[in-house]
């Protein structure tokens, strides 16, 4: 997967490769920052029930010590702590495994869903490891959290600010094909999304 980001007239490009085990669980993600040449590598261990039990992380062959905590009651909760600027980071998922909250240091993002409508990825339930990877790599990007929910997002709360998902259009099959994300902050820029779908036999 190639991700390009443009910010303050600077473009960054990250190329990532995803490896899965025989049961389809995500076990490794290796990424290269094309501009800097930095290499990032994540490894994931899984328990018998499919939960992530351990996360390993390296930058340019330097290993960082991370601790992973998991618990489950009314919600699924992951906590990763360690010596990185964006830690501790917490993820809360509903019993169906849908992301409902992410907390990075003192920044909290809470997702509020529309009732009944389908999100962009309603065909595909994201693995916990993928949600954790995105939170650790792109920790200040509420504009991309729709990637990790099968539900249609109405609003993302973050402190005094919020991100409103609006002007949505679905096609005849119920697929969300365009929408906008508008921050309710002064001079906040509205981002327009257009989504294309392709049917494949896997």
Rosetta blueprint (number, residue, H / E / L):
1 X L
2 X E
3 X E
4 X E
5 X E
6 X E
7 X E
8 X L
9 X L
10 X E
11 X E
12 X E
13 X E
14 X E
15 X E
16 X E
17 X E
18 X E
19 X E
20 X E
21 X L
22 X L
23 X L
24 X L
25 X L
26 X E
27 X E
28 X E
29 X E
30 X E
31 X E
32 X E
33 X E
34 X L
35 X L
36 X L
37 X L
38 X L
39 X E
40 X E
41 X E
42 X E
43 X E
44 X E
45 X E
46 X E
47 X L
48 X L
49 X L
50 X L
51 X L
52 X E
53 X E
54 X E
55 X E
56 X E
57 X E
58 X E
59 X E
60 X L
61 X L
62 X E
63 X E
64 X E
65 X L
66 X E
67 X E
68 X E
69 X E
70 X E
71 X E
72 X E
73 X L
74 X L
75 X L
76 X E
77 X E
78 X E
79 X E
80 X E
81 X E
82 X E
83 X L
84 X L
85 X L
86 X L
87 X L
88 X L
89 X E
90 X E
91 X E
92 X E
93 X E
94 X L
95 X L
96 X L
97 X L
98 X L
99 X E
100 X E
101 X E
102 X E
103 X E
104 X E
105 X L
106 X L
107 X E
108 X E
109 X E
110 X E
111 X E
112 X E
113 X E
114 X E
115 X E
116 X E
117 X E
118 X E
119 X L
120 X L
121 X L
122 X L
123 X L
124 X L
125 X L
126 X L
127 X L
128 X H
129 X H
130 X H
131 X H
132 X H
133 X H
134 X H
135 X H
136 X H
137 X H
138 X L
139 X L
140 X L
141 X L
142 X H
143 X H
144 X H
145 X H
146 X H
147 X H
148 X H
149 X L
150 X L
151 X E
152 X E
153 X E
154 X E
155 X E
156 X E
157 X E
158 X E
159 X L
160 X L
161 X E
162 X E
163 X E
164 X E
165 X E
166 X E
167 X E
168 X E
169 X E
170 X E
171 X L
172 X L
173 X L
174 X L
175 X L
176 X E
177 X E
178 X E
179 X E
180 X E
181 X E
182 X E
183 X E
184 X L
185 X L
186 X L
187 X L
188 X L
189 X L
190 X L
191 X E
192 X E
193 X E
194 X E
195 X L
196 X L
197 X L
198 X L
199 X L
200 X L
201 X L
202 X L
